[in-house]
Amino acid sequence: MESSMHFHRIILMVVLQGWFPCSYSQNWAITLPESIRALRGSCVEIPCTFTRPRSYVNINLVWYKDVTFFDNIIYKRNPSDVNKPYRGRTSLVGNGPNSCSLRINDVQESGTYYPYIHGNCDVSSFSGCQTVKVQVSDVPNKPTIQIPSILTEGKNVSISCSVEHTCPSSPPTLQWNRDGYKLTEMQKSLKDGVWKTTTVMEYFPSYWDNGTDLICDATYHNGLKSQGVATLNLNIPYSPKNVTVVIFDGKKEMKEGDNVTLMCTSYANPAANDFIWYNNKRDGNVEQREGHGQNITVTVGWDREKFSCTARNPLGTGNSKVLELHVLYKAKIITIKGKDEIKEGDVLELVCHFSDYNPPTTKYNYSWYLNRNHVNGETGRILQINNITKSHSGNYSCNVQNRAGDSYSPSFCVTVMATISAQTKEKLPMGIILGGIAGAVLIMLLVLSLYVFLRYVIRLFYER
């Protein structure tokens, strides 16, 4: 029924044109591109303008697909007259009374389209009809990135990303793989229905960007994405940055006395060509070492080895942070504390002390020696000997062992004194008493003798 009505309308237009054989050419002119590209599943806008005779005020615009005798209406003011596959998918776009531009959503197939406005062409022979060929593609256009040929670190430049399309009312969205920069978007009509969408980024180049990829993604109306990539081949001169001391051979653990090679790394353009090394001592002094180049080999000690470096190129210098080497070392300053004189039968207790060590753990092994002979069974920090005898007199030393090696203390001399027997203890008070009496008598005799002598001398003096 519907098809029959459309057929009758075409017959009527043919009849009318038969009455007015020149009506389709009188002052009617339609401008269309010959062809236009569309992305499958997206939208396309076909630009169209016309001129009309002055006698026409109101117009009736119809769009057809393919040149066939039977009508194939894809757009008409009355939607019920539109073929079902195109209902709701087509609409007029553009401004002005002479616009006949058509938008097609969800484009699926290529084809030839043409507008009909009253008598602008002969629908019986299609003489004078202006057509446009829509070419549908499954591949979206790739964005193009434009970068200035010279980039200077810290000096902002405008970098643009552009993509061509044929749906200006729903253009692709463009997105960079860089955040935090000012963006400006614009859209420009080229020709024959082709548009260009552009986003401009105000970019501040940095030495970190050298050799990295700048990416611009285009997302189309149908959700398809396309990507443009540009590599930032910068040649920005800058002084050494991010100067770092690293262990060249990757050693994570080293012992006192090991040889270790250190490297002074940096980012610089041109590359750093002069290096100064510093050894930061525990006492605060800094030992400067020049002439070693980028690498330096050192024999590590136990004194908290800390190193830093300075890298230099013609544009300036950069200084590293201090790297402290994790050095394992033996126990330091070992001493023995205890009594150096003790009586027979008492308990001897000696303690092994040390002041510094690495690794910082309590899991140490101890050994004790008397006159360089190992004291069996004694492996603790404290040596304890009960009921000591004279045989325990001598020079004691302790040995402390950790993962870094063995350390020995200086000798500690212990003297064991003999004790007095019980019988001697019983006789001791009487002997003391007798000795005291004898001493007192002797003193009295000496005093008496001295008195007699003095009296004799005085008498002789007065007799003269």
WOHUBEL-V141858 format. One record per backbone hydrogen bond with DSSP energy under -0.5 kcal/mol. NH is the residue of the N-H (numbers start at 1). CO is the residue of the C=O. Records with the same first field share a line. If there is no record, write none. Layout:
BEGIN
NH = CO + CO
END
This chain:
BEGIN
5 = 1
6 = 2
7 = 3
8 = 4
9 = 5
10 = 6
11 = 7
12 = 8
13 = 9
14 = 10
15 = 11
16 = 12
17 = 13
18 = 14
19 = 15
20 = 16
21 = 18
23 = 20
25 = 22
26 = 22 + 23
27 = 25
29 = 51
31 = 49
32 = 30
33 = 47
36 = 133
38 = 135
40 = 38 + 137
41 = 107
42 = 39
44 = 104
45 = 166
46 = 44 + 102
47 = 45
49 = 31
50 = 98
51 = 29
56 = 53
57 = 55
61 = 59
62 = 116
63 = 75
64 = 114
65 = 72
66 = 112
68 = 66
74 = 63
75 = 63
79 = 77
81 = 78
82 = 79
83 = 73
86 = 83
87 = 83 + 84
89 = 86
90 = 86
91 = 103
93 = 101
99 = 96
100 = 48
101 = 48
102 = 46
103 = 91
104 = 44
105 = 89
107 = 42
111 = 134
113 = 132
114 = 64
115 = 130
116 = 62
118 = 60
120 = 117
122 = 127
123 = 121
126 = 122
129 = 126
131 = 129
132 = 113
133 = 34
134 = 111 + 132
135 = 36 + 133
136 = 134
137 = 38
140 = 138
144 = 162
146 = 160
147 = 145
154 = 205
155 = 152
156 = 154
157 = 203
159 = 157 + 201
160 = 146
161 = 199
162 = 144
163 = 197
165 = 195
170 = 167
171 = 168
173 = 219
175 = 217
177 = 215
182 = 202
184 = 200
186 = 198
188 = 196
190 = 194
194 = 191
195 = 165
196 = 188
197 = 163
198 = 186
199 = 161
200 = 184
201 = 159
202 = 182
203 = 157 + 201
205 = 155 + 203
209 = 206
210 = 207
211 = 232
212 = 209
214 = 230
215 = 213
216 = 228
217 = 175
218 = 226
219 = 173
220 = 218 + 224
223 = 220
226 = 218
228 = 216
230 = 214
232 = 212
233 = 231
234 = 232
237 = 235
238 = 269
241 = 267
244 = 265
246 = 244 + 263
248 = 246 + 261
249 = 261
250 = 247
254 = 326
256 = 328
257 = 300
258 = 255
260 = 298
262 = 260 + 296
263 = 246
264 = 294
265 = 244 + 263
267 = 241
268 = 266
269 = 238
273 = 312
274 = 312
276 = 310
277 = 289
278 = 308
279 = 287
280 = 278 + 306
281 = 279 + 285
284 = 281
287 = 279
288 = 286
289 = 277
291 = 275
296 = 262
298 = 260 + 296
300 = 258 + 298
304 = 302
306 = 280
307 = 323
308 = 278
310 = 276
311 = 318
312 = 274
313 = 316
316 = 313
318 = 311
320 = 309
321 = 243
323 = 307
324 = 322
325 = 305 + 323
327 = 325
328 = 254
329 = 358
332 = 356
335 = 353
337 = 351
342 = 415
344 = 417
345 = 388
346 = 343
348 = 346 + 385
350 = 383
351 = 337
352 = 381
353 = 335 + 351
355 = 332
356 = 332
358 = 329
361 = 359
364 = 362
365 = 401
366 = 379
367 = 399
368 = 378
369 = 397
370 = 373
371 = 395
373 = 370
375 = 368
376 = 374
378 = 375
379 = 377
383 = 350
384 = 382
385 = 348
387 = 345
388 = 346
392 = 389
393 = 390
394 = 414
396 = 394 + 412
397 = 369
399 = 367
400 = 407
401 = 365
402 = 405
405 = 402
407 = 400
409 = 398
410 = 334
412 = 396
414 = 394
415 = 340
417 = 342 + 415
425 = 421
426 = 422
427 = 423
428 = 424
429 = 425
431 = 427
432 = 428
433 = 429
434 = 430
435 = 431
436 = 432
437 = 433
438 = 434
439 = 435
440 = 436
441 = 437
442 = 438
443 = 439
444 = 440
445 = 441
446 = 442
447 = 443
448 = 444
449 = 445
450 = 446
451 = 447
452 = 448
453 = 449
454 = 450
455 = 451
456 = 452
457 = 453
458 = 454
459 = 455
460 = 456
461 = 457
462 = 458
463 = 459
464 = 460
END
